[in-house]
Amino acid sequence: MIGIFGALDMGSNSLSVDEEAMEVTGQNLANVNTTGYTRQQLVIQAATPLQTTIGQEGTGVTATGISQATDSLLNSQVQAENSVSGSLNAQQQALQDAETSLNEEISNTSSGTTSPSGLTADLASLFNSFQSLSTDPTSLTERQSLVASAQQLSTEFNQVSSQLGTVNTQLNQSIQSGVAGSNQDLAQIATLNQQIVQAQADGGSANDLVDEREQAIEDLSNYVNVTATAQSDGAVNINIGGVAMISGATETDSLETYDSGGGQLLIKAQNAGTPLTLSSGSIEGSITARDGALATLQTSVNTLASQLITQVNNIYSPGYDLNGNTGADFFTGTGASNIGVNSALGNDPSQVQASGTAGAAGDNKVVLALAQLANTDISGLNNQTFSGSWAQTVGALGHTISSVNEGVTNSAAVTQMLSSQRQSVSGVSIDQEMTNLMQFQKSYEASAQVITTLNEMLQTVVAMKTV
């Protein structure tokens, strides 16, 4: 038998366990609004029994540790979805910036594109000016209007090219920023691994550090796709793109950018020197948008401008102006970034070479051919007209934006669902914690009553000895 003194020890241990349980409950309640906090609970089990002649006799209760209510599978799913969301959000932002650069009313269809501004309107204005001049080829007013329309179109091409170049630069900067943020998270995770491993080796728990590490891993997963593998000593190994970045408590590698050509940045492992193929995360999203939709858009704009310069100049150069001069080009430059209008025309619109015959001021052969160019299928534009080709480019961008927007919405819904599931497992419920608090309080009171009763029994025994 454990006797009265053993029973007193048992009651004392029970008081200590109940008190510690209330402290853990108080910790949960204090952190009910703390982001990333995982509900904790005291691990309680029966104390080692005492072997007696009549069998094992219980010796009360003992606390063996403080555990976290966590689901590693849900954590992995949240990390994976963070990476998907990071990629889609980065793509969405880049495509919205590209859309703004075009100054067009964008839909996800390649037909029926009508914009009051942008290249769509300026292309229409140019060919309308060619048509108007063809009805009165000697009119200086019509010639001035043509030159103004062409200058406006050239300026729009220049601006679109410049703005798309700015979006490209911003995406490279975003990639650099993502690499810096990733490396900061990696360093933090490695440091936390060291602290957690040490704490657990000393026989303690490091629940708050584990929560902090999980937040760092989830932040990292927003930048890149991460594989996190838990180790028996409490550490978590981190792998990115097939390369080990953290092994145990050691940060074995980090990320860095490198120039893949023309200033376009990609990612590699710094120590291993291995180029990384990322499947998700904001860095991957920026690369995908830059090398995909944005690159296609830049090529399309440049091709459109280049073909306009070539086709217009081929028809225009053999023509004659009002003074009988010939051989000049209408457009200058080679593409969207440097297209311009022959400066001589701005100073003297009589030099517009609208006639197909020398000395025939009323001849509109050249300018009429230029007007008809609006409805001509151009081989360099996949046998489409200028306006048709541009409408298809704008429509393709609209379709891509629509697809990414849908992906962002769906990913947000999945993230919300996973967060709700994890909250139901790991989150703090005020109602539940208050119920636990009352339970531990009643248990504490009962243990105290046991001690009081045992004390009275002990006093009775002492009194008996003195009689």
C-alpha positions in Angstrom: 0.0 0.0 0.0 1.1 3.5 -0.7 -0.2 4.6 2.7 -1.3 8.1 3.8 1.9 9.8 2.9 1.9 8.1 -0.5 -1.7 9.3 -1.0 -0.7 12.8 0.0 2.1 12.7 -2.7 -0.5 11.4 -5.2 -2.8 14.4 -4.3 0.0 16.8 -4.5 1.0 15.5 -8.0 -2.6 15.8 -9.1 -2.7 19.4 -8.0 0.5 20.1 -9.9 -0.8 18.4 -13.1 -4.1 20.3 -12.9 -2.3 23.6 -12.3 -0.1 23.0 -15.3 -3.1 22.0 -17.4 -4.7 25.3 -16.5 -1.5 27.1 -17.5 -1.5 25.4 -20.9 -5.2 26.3 -21.3 -4.4 29.9 -20.4 -1.6 29.9 -23.0 -4.1 28.8 -25.7 -6.7 31.5 -24.7 -4.0 34.1 -24.7 -3.0 33.2 -28.3 -6.5 32.8 -29.7 -5.9 35.6 -32.2 -2.2 34.8 -32.8 -1.6 34.0 -36.5 0.0 30.6 -36.9 -0.5 29.5 -33.3 -1.2 25.8 -32.9 -3.3 24.7 -30.0 -1.4 23.0 -27.2 -2.4 20.4 -24.7 -0.9 18.8 -21.7 0.0 15.1 -22.2 -1.3 13.3 -19.1 -1.0 9.7 -18.2 -1.3 7.5 -15.1 1.8 7.4 -12.9 3.9 4.3 -12.6 1.9 1.9 -10.4 3.2 0.3 -7.2 3.4 -3.5 -7.1 1.7 -4.9 -3.9 0.7 -8.3 -2.7 -2.8 -7.8 -4.0 -1.7 -6.5 -7.4 -0.7 -3.1 -8.9 -1.9 -0.1 -7.0 -2.1 3.3 -8.8 0.0 6.2 -7.7 -1.9 9.0 -9.4 -1.2 11.0 -12.5 1.8 12.6 -14.2 2.4 15.0 -17.0 4.8 13.8 -19.7 4.9 16.7 -22.0 3.0 19.5 -24.0 1.9 18.4 -27.4 0.5 20.4 -30.4 -2.8 19.6 -32.1 -1.3 19.5 -35.6 -1.9 17.6 -38.8 1.3 17.3 -40.9 -0.7 16.3 -44.0 -2.8 19.5 -43.8 0.4 21.6 -43.3 1.9 20.0 -46.4 -1.3 20.7 -48.4 -1.4 24.3 -47.2 2.3 24.8 -48.3 1.6 23.3 -51.7 -1.5 25.5 -52.2 0.5 28.5 -51.1 2.9 27.9 -53.9 0.1 27.6 -56.4 -1.4 30.8 -55.2 1.9 32.6 -55.3 2.4 31.6 -58.9 -1.1 32.6 -60.0 -1.0 35.9 -58.1 2.3 36.8 -59.6 1.0 36.0 -63.1 -2.2 38.0 -62.5 -0.3 41.1 -61.4 2.1 40.9 -64.4 -0.8 40.4 -66.9 -2.7 43.2 -65.4 0.3 45.5 -65.8 0.7 44.4 -69.4 -3.0 45.0 -70.0 -2.6 48.5 -68.6 0.3 49.1 -71.0 -1.9 48.4 -74.1 -4.5 51.0 -73.2 -7.1 48.7 -74.8 -10.5 47.4 -73.9 -9.6 43.7 -73.6 -11.9 40.7 -73.8 -11.0 37.1 -74.1 -12.1 36.9 -77.8 -10.2 37.7 -80.9 -13.2 39.1 -82.8 -15.1 42.3 -82.5 -12.4 44.3 -80.8 -13.3 48.0 -80.8 -11.3 50.3 -78.5 -11.7 54.1 -78.3 -7.9 54.3 -77.7 -4.7 52.4 -78.1 -3.3 50.8 -81.2 -6.7 49.6 -82.4 -8.0 53.2 -82.7 -4.7 54.6 -84.0 -4.4 51.9 -86.8 -8.0 52.7 -87.9 -7.3 56.4 -87.8 -4.2 55.9 -90.0 -6.0 54.0 -92.7 -9.0 56.3 -92.6 -6.6 59.2 -93.2 -5.1 57.4 -96.2 -8.7 56.9 -97.5 -9.6 60.6 -96.9 -6.5 61.7 -98.8 -7.3 59.4 -101.7 -10.5 61.4 -102.3 -8.6 64.7 -102.4 -4.8 64.0 -103.0 -3.8 67.6 -103.4 -5.3 68.8 -100.1 -2.7 70.0 -97.7 -5.2 69.7 -94.8 -5.8 66.0 -95.6 -2.0 65.5 -95.8 -1.5 67.2 -92.4 -4.2 65.0 -90.9 -2.5 61.9 -92.4 0.9 62.9 -90.9 -0.7 63.6 -87.5 -2.4 60.2 -87.5 0.8 58.5 -88.4 2.7 60.3 -85.7 0.0 59.4 -83.1 0.3 55.8 -84.1 4.1 55.8 -83.9 4.0 57.4 -80.5 1.5 54.8 -79.3 3.8 52.0 -80.6 6.7 53.6 -78.8 4.8 53.9 -75.5 3.4 50.4 -75.6 6.9 49.0 -76.3 8.4 51.1 -73.5 5.7 50.1 -71.0 6.0 46.4 -71.8 9.7 46.7 -71.3 9.0 48.3 -67.9 6.8 45.4 -67.0 9.6 43.0 -68.0 12.1 44.9 -65.8 9.6 44.8 -62.9 9.3 41.1 -63.2 13.1 40.6 -63.1 13.1 42.8 -60.0 10.3 40.7 -58.5 12.4 37.6 -59.1 15.4 39.1 -57.4 13.2 40.2 -54.5 11.7 36.6 -54.3 15.2 35.1 -54.2 16.2 37.5 -51.3 13.0 36.6 -49.4 13.5 32.9 -50.0 17.1 33.0 -48.7 16.0 34.9 -45.6 13.3 32.2 -44.9 15.9 29.4 -45.5 18.3 31.0 -43.0 15.5 31.4 -40.4 14.3 27.8 -40.8 17.9 26.5 -40.4 18.3 28.6 -37.2 15.0 27.4 -35.8 15.9 23.8 -36.7 19.0 24.2 -34.5 17.0 25.6 -31.6 14.3 22.9 -31.8 16.8 20.1 -32.0 18.6 21.4 -29.0 15.5 21.9 -27.0 14.2 18.4 -27.7 17.6 16.9 -27.0 17.5 18.5 -23.6 14.1 16.7 -23.0 11.9 19.8 -23.4 9.4 20.9 -26.0 9.7 23.8 -28.5 6.1 24.3 -29.6 6.4 28.0 -30.1 9.5 27.6 -32.2 7.8 24.9 -34.2 5.0 27.3 -35.0 7.5 30.0 -36.0 9.2 27.5 -38.3 5.9 26.4 -39.9 5.2 30.1 -40.6 8.6 30.5 -42.2 8.1 27.4 -44.4 4.7 28.6 -45.5 6.2 32.0 -46.4 9.0 30.2 -48.3 6.4 28.1 -50.1 4.8 31.3 -51.4 8.0 32.0 -53.3 8.9 28.5 -54.5 7.6 25.0 -54.4 9.0 23.4 -51.3 9.4 19.8 -50.1 9.6 19.7 -46.3 10.5 16.4 -44.7 10.3 16.0 -40.9 13.2 14.3 -39.1 13.2 12.2 -35.9 15.3 14.8 -34.0 12.7 17.6 -34.6 14.4 19.2 -37.6 12.8 19.6 -41.0 14.8 19.1 -44.2 14.0 21.5 -47.1 14.3 20.7 -50.8 13.6 23.1 -53.6 13.5 22.0 -57.2 15.3 18.7 -56.4 18.2 20.4 -54.5 18.6 20.0 -50.8 18.7 23.5 -49.2 18.5 22.5 -45.5 19.6 19.2 -44.0 19.0 18.9 -40.3 20.2 22.0 -38.6 22.5 23.0 -41.5 21.7 25.3 -44.4 23.4 23.5 -47.2 22.5 25.8 -50.1 20.7 29.0 -51.1 19.1 30.6 -54.2 20.6 33.1 -56.6 19.7 34.6 -59.9 21.6 34.3 -63.1 21.3 36.0 -66.5 19.9 33.6 -69.1 20.5 36.1 -71.9 19.4 39.6 -72.6 19.0 40.4 -68.9 16.3 37.8 -68.3 16.9 36.3 -64.9 16.5 32.6 -63.9 17.2 30.8 -60.6 19.9 28.3 -59.6 21.2 26.8 -56.4 24.2 28.9 -55.4 26.5 26.2 -54.0 25.5 23.4 -56.3 25.3 25.7 -59.3 22.3 23.7 -60.5 19.6 25.6 -62.5 16.3 25.1 -60.8 13.1 24.2 -62.6 10.4 25.6 -60.4 6.8 24.3 -60.8 5.0 26.9 -58.6 5.5 29.9 -56.3 5.7 33.6 -57.1 9.2 33.4 -58.6 7.9 30.7 -61.1 4.8 32.8 -61.7 6.9 35.9 -62.6 9.1 33.8 -64.9 6.1 32.2 -66.6 4.4 35.5 -67.2 7.6 37.2 -68.4 8.7 34.4 -70.8 5.2 33.4 -71.8 2.4 35.9 -72.3 4.5 39.0 -72.0 7.2 37.8 -74.4 4.5 36.8 -76.9 2.9 40.2 -76.5 6.2 42.1 -77.0 6.9 40.0 -80.1 3.4 40.6 -81.5 3.6 44.3 -81.0 7.1 44.5 -82.6 6.1 42.3 -85.5 3.0 44.5 -86.1 5.1 47.6 -86.2 7.8 46.1 -88.4 5.3 44.8 -90.9 3.5 48.2 -91.0 6.8 49.9 -91.7 7.7 47.5 -94.4 4.3 47.3 -96.2 3.6 51.0 -96.1 7.1 52.0 -97.3 7.0 49.4 -100.1 3.9 51.0 -101.5 4.8 54.6 -100.6 8.5 54.9 -101.7 7.9 54.6 -105.4 5.2 57.4 -105.3 5.6 61.1 -106.0 4.9 64.2 -103.9 3.4 67.4 -105.1 6.8 68.6 -106.2 7.6 65.5 -108.3 10.0 64.1 -105.7 10.1 60.3 -105.0 12.1 57.6 -103.2 11.6 58.7 -99.6 10.1 56.4 -96.9 7.0 57.2 -95.0 7.9 55.5 -91.7 11.3 55.3 -90.1 12.7 52.7 -87.7 12.5 49.0 -87.6 10.0 48.1 -84.9 7.7 49.2 -82.1 10.4 50.8 -80.0 11.7 53.2 -82.7 9.0 53.5 -85.3 8.5 57.1 -86.4 7.3 59.3 -89.3 9.7 60.9 -91.8 10.4 64.2 -90.2 10.3 66.1 -93.5 6.6 65.4 -93.8 5.8 67.1 -90.5 7.6 70.2 -91.8 6.1 70.1 -95.3 3.1 67.9 -95.9 3.4 68.6 -99.7 6.2 66.0 -99.6 3.7 63.2 -99.0 4.2 60.9 -101.9 0.5 60.2 -102.7 0.7 60.1 -106.5 1.7 57.1 -108.7 2.8 59.3 -111.6 5.4 62.1 -111.7 3.8 65.5 -112.2 0.2 64.2 -111.8 -0.8 66.0 -108.6 -4.3 64.6 -108.7 -3.2 61.0 -109.1 -4.2 59.0 -106.0 -2.8 55.7 -107.0 -0.3 55.3 -104.2 -2.4 56.7 -101.4 -5.4 54.6 -102.5 -3.2 51.5 -102.4 -2.2 52.5 -98.9 -5.8 52.8 -97.9 -6.6 49.3 -99.3 -3.7 47.9 -97.3 -6.1 48.0 -94.3 -8.0 45.1 -95.7 -5.1 43.2 -97.1 -3.9 39.9 -95.6 -0.2 40.2 -94.7 1.9 37.1 -94.9 4.2 38.3 -92.1 1.1 38.5 -89.9 0.0 34.9 -90.5 -2.1 36.1 -93.5 -4.2 38.5 -91.4 -4.9 42.2 -91.7 -3.2 44.6 -89.4 -6.3 45.2 -87.4 -7.2 41.5 -87.4 -3.7 40.5 -86.2 -3.8 43.0 -83.4 -7.4 42.0 -82.4 -6.1 38.4 -82.1 -3.2 39.5 -80.0 -5.4 41.4 -77.7 -7.9 38.6 -77.5 -5.2 36.1 -76.7 -4.1 38.3 -73.8 -7.7 38.6 -72.6 -8.1 34.8 -72.7 -4.9 34.3 -70.7 -6.0 36.9 -68.1 -9.4 35.3 -67.8 -7.8 31.9 -67.3 -5.4 33.2 -64.6 -8.2 35.1 -62.9 -10.2 31.9 -62.7 -7.2 30.1 -61.3 -6.7 32.7 -58.7 -10.3 32.4 -57.6 -10.2 28.6 -57.4 -6.9 28.6 -55.5 -8.3 31.1 -53.0 -11.2 28.8 -52.5 -9.0 25.8 -51.9 -6.7 27.8 -49.6 -9.8 28.9 -47.6 -11.0 25.3 -47.4 -7.6 24.0 -46.2 -7.3 26.8 -43.7 -10.7 26.0 -42.2 -9.8 22.3 -42.0 -6.6 23.1 -40.2 -8.3 25.6 -38.0 -10.7 22.9 -36.9 -7.7 20.8 -35.9 -5.1 23.2 -34.7 -7.0 26.4 -33.9 -8.1 27.6 -30.5 -11.8 27.3 -29.6 -12.7 29.7 -26.8 -15.7 27.6 -25.9 -13.6 24.4 -25.7 -10.8 26.0 -23.7 -13.3 27.5 -21.2 -14.8 24.1 -20.8 -11.3 22.6 -20.2 -10.6 25.3 -17.8 -13.7 24.5 -15.7 -12.8 20.8 -15.9 -9.3 21.4 -14.6 -10.5 23.8 -12.0 -13.0 21.2 -10.6 -10.3 18.5 -10.7 -8.0 20.8 -8.8 -10.6 21.4 -6.2 -11.3 17.7 -5.9 -7.5 17.0 -5.5 -7.3 19.7 -2.8 -10.3 18.1 -1.0 -8.5 14.7 -1.1 -5.4 16.3 0.5 -7.6 18.0 3.1 -9.3 14.7 4.0 -5.9 12.9 4.2 -4.6 15.6 6.4 -7.5 15.2 8.7 -6.9 11.4 8.7 -3.3 12.0 9.6 -4.2 14.3 12.4 -6.6 11.6 13.8 -3.8 9.1 13.7 -1.4 11.4 15.5 -4.0 12.1 18.1 -4.5 8.4 18.6 -0.8 8.0 19.3 -0.8 10.7 21.9 -3.7 9.3 23.9 
